[in-house]
Amino acid sequence: MNILIADDEIKMRKLLKEYLVIEGYNTFEASNGNEAIEQFELREYEAVLLDVMMPVVDGWTVLRTIRRSSEVPVIMLTARGEEYDKLFGFELGADDYMVKPFSPKELMARLKAVTKRNLKFKDTGADGYTFEGLRVDTSARAVYIDGTQVKMTPKEYELLVYLAANKNRALTRQQILDGVWGIDFFGDDRTVDTHIKVLRESLGPYKSMVSTVWGVGYKFDPEDSGK
């Protein structure tokens, strides 16, 4: 399993690497935000340990960039423990948050938890997601309902895949915009509402899987099939 360590403190990178190697992980390092983005694009990772305050490009920007193309687990590392910072990180798509100084053993435990949880989200194989009679074939970019292929626009499909990859996770409209449309999108969150409505119509008997989380946004709940 490949783990990316992005932190400008060399002592911190060395410490984390020692613990990760003992646990059997392959480690790759970055000392600033640009290096982190470059390293992330070179290979697939099972998780990213990402410092918030880094030179050149900060951790928040790196996280936004990662979330444009990947749902890899990201644990934020920071010396700031204010609630606002934690909420901001979760809104951007962070999976967990560790405040320095922290116990490396606790970090390893949290790392194992988020990677294990992420594997469960990857369905019955490497080619998509299956929830009861709803199947998303990511290798063919196709969606099937009770065995019959359903026509979807590219954006409907991308929205469904993003929601499925974040199964049971309440997502804000801004998170969905960033994840599906990209952080450079200049529209408003009503775009999400419109596409959610269209997606639900396409899902037919499984439309209730896309539920509204009042005051937050939306959640993909495969246990709520409506049947």
N, C-alpha and C positions, 0 to 999 in steps of 0.2 A: 504494500500500500504506500503510495506516494503522498507525502505531506509537505506543503510549502510553509516555510517559516519566514515571515516578513516582519522584520524589526530592525531599527537602526542601531540598537545596542548589541555589539558583538558578544558581550558576556551573556546576554539573554539568549541569543541564537545558539551559542555554544552549549548553554545549560539545557535548553529544550532539545537540541540535537542529541545530547547524551542520553536523555530519558527516552526519546523516541527510538533511537537505535536499539536500546535495551529491549524495548517492546516489539522490535522487529519491523519498524517502519523504515522506508527509504526517505531521506530528507533532502530538501532543496532550499536554498536560502536567498533572501533578497534584503538589501540594506536600505532601500528607499522605495517609494511608491512606484516609480517607473520600472525599477528592476522587478518588483512584484508582478506587475502587469506582463512584462516580457517573459518572466519565468512561467507564469500561469498559462500563457499561450503556447508554450513549448511542449506541454505534455498534459495528461489527465491526472488529476489529484483526487484523493479520497477526502481530503479536508485541507483547509487553509487556516493557519494561525496568524492573525493579522493585527499588527500594532496600529493604533489610531494615529498617534502623533509621529509621523515620519517625514523626512525632508523630501523636497522636490514635489511629490504628490502625497497627500495624506491618505490615511486608511479608509476614510469615508468614500473618497473618490475611487480608490481601488475596489472597494466593495460594490459600488454602483457599476463599475466596469465589469466585474465578475458576474453580477446578477443579470447583465444584459444577455449573457449567453449560457449561464450555468447555474444550477441549483446545488453545487457542491457545498457541503457544510463549511461554514466560516465561524470561527471563534475569535471575537475581538479581544485584544489585549490592550489595556490602558492603565495609566496612573490615576485617571479621573473616575470616580465612582458615583457621580451625581446621577440621580434618577433620570434627569432629562437626557443625559448622554446615552444611558442604556436604552431608553425608549426610542431615541433617534436611531440607534444602531439596529434595533429590532424592526423598526419601520423600513429601514433600508434593506432588510433581509438577512441580518446576522442571526445565527442559530444559537449562539451563547456569548457570554460576556465575562471576562476575567479581569479583576482589578489588581494591579501590581501594588505591593508584592503578593504573590500567590504561591500556593503549594504546587510544585510540579506534579506531585502524585494526584492531586485533585484535578489538575488540568488533564492528565492522562485519562482519568476516569470519565471526565466530561467528553473528551475526544472520542473515547470508545462508545459513549452513549449516542453522540450525534451521528457518528458513522454507521452504527448499527441501525439507527432510526432511518437514515437515508437509504440504506440497502432495502428496507422494507417498502419504501416508496417506489422502488424500481420495478415493481410488478413481478410477473411470473417468468420473466426472461429479460434479455437485453434489448428487445425490439419494441417495447411499449408498455402499455398498462391494460389490465383487464379487471373490470369491476362488474360482477354478475354478467348481465347480457351486453354490457358496454365494453367494447375493445378498441383501444387506440394503438394502431400499428405505426410506430414512429419511423421504422425503416422504409415503409411505403407511403408515409404521410396519409394514412387512410383511417377512417373511423367506421366501426361496424356496430349496429344495434340489433341484437338478437340474430346475428349472423348475416344481416343485410347491410351492405355498404351505404353510408349516408354521405350525400354531397355537402361539403362545407367550403366556405370561402377560406383562403389562406389565413386570414386573421382570426376567423372562428376556430380553425384548427390550432393555431398557435396559442390562443386563449385557453382552449380546453387542455392542451398539453401543460401549460403553465399552472393551471389550477390543479390538474392531476398530480403534477410533480410536487405540489405543496398540499397534498391531501390532509384534510382535517386541520389546516392552519388558516386562521382568520387573516385575510389579506386586505389592506386598505386599497382604495381606488388608486392612490399614487403608486403603491407597490406594483399593482397590476399594470398601470401605465408604463412604469419603468421597465418591468420585466417583459412585456409584450410589445409595446410600441417604442421603447427606448427612452433614455433620459433626455434626448434632444427633442422629443415630441412637444409641440407647442399648443396642443389642444387642451380641453379641460376634462374633468373627471366624468362628465356626462357621456363622453365617448365610451367609457367602460360600461355604464348603465345600458346604453343602446346595444352594445355588442353582447352583453350578458343576456339581454332579452332575446336576441336573435339566436344565440347559442342554445338557450333553453328550448326554444321552439324546435331546433334541429335535433335535440336529444330526445324529444318525444316522451315516451314513458319513463325516461330516466332524468327528466328535467329537474326534479326535486333534489338531485344530487348537488346541484349548484344552489346553495342556500344563501340568503341574505343575512348578514350579521349586522343588526341594527346599530347604528352609530359608528361602525367600523368600515364594512365593505362587504366582501363575499368570501365564502368558504366552499371547498369541494368536499362533500361528505358522502362517500360511496355507500355508507350504511343506510342512507335515506333514499332508497330507490323509488319510493312512491308506490311500491307494489305490495 
